[in-house]
Amino acid sequence: MVPRAGVAESVVMEIGGWKTRSVFLRYDIVSSKDRKMAMEQLEQQRLAHEHARTENGHSFSHNSLSEATEQAEPQNARTN
């Protein structure tokens, strides 16, 4: 788990007096700001990963998969 304030989970548990992780998680409230930041970070990672793949000449987007499926369907129909 990545600490939001840069403080280790074990230190927060010690300060709060929580002996188990389940109690820590019960009081670890996730705000809408936390969710928004997480989604932005995930999107940045996704875009960086997609950019790296396309730079290497590989594109595995949904469109290319759909096009490959459409091209394969007529061949399958002919063999049946």
N, C-alpha and C positions, 0 to 999 in steps of 0.2 A: 504494500500500500504506500502510495506517495503522500507524504505529509503536506497538508495545505500550508501550514505556517513554517515549514522547515524544521519541525520538531519531531523526533522519532516517536512512533506509536508507544513504545515501551516507556518513554519519559512522560508522555501524556497520561498513560495509565497510572504511573507512579504518582503524579501530581493529583490526579482525580481520585486516587485510592481504589481504582478498579483492579481486581485481581485476575479477572478472566477477559479474554478477547470478546466474548459474547456480550458482556456488560459494556465494554468499551464501545462496541458497535451499536448497542442500543442507544447510547447517548451521542453517537457520531452523526449529527444531523446534517443532511446534505441539502444545501440551499439551491434555489433556482440559479443563482450565480455560479455555483459549483458545477451544476449540470451544463450550463451554457459554456463554461470554460472547457469542460471535458469534451463536449461536442465539437467545439472549435479546434481543439488539439487533435481529435480523431480525424476531422476533415483535412487538416494540414498534413497529417501523416498519410492519409489516403491519397491526397494530391501529389505528395512527394514520391510515394511509391509508384503511382500511375505514371508520373513524369519519368522516373528512372526506367520503368519497363518500356515506355515508348521510345526513349533514347536508345535503347538496345535493340530496337526493331521489333519488339514484341508488343502486341496490343491484344489484350484479352477482355475487351469491353463487351458489354451485352450485345451491342450492335454487330460486332464481328461474329459472335456466336450465333446470333439469329440469322445472319447472312449465310453462314456455313450450313446451318440446319436447312434453310430454304433451298440451297443448292443441292444438298444431299437428298431431299425428298423426291425430286423427279427421278433420280437414279434408282432409288428404292422402289418407286412405283413401276419402273420398267422391268425390274428383276422379278417382281411378284406376279 
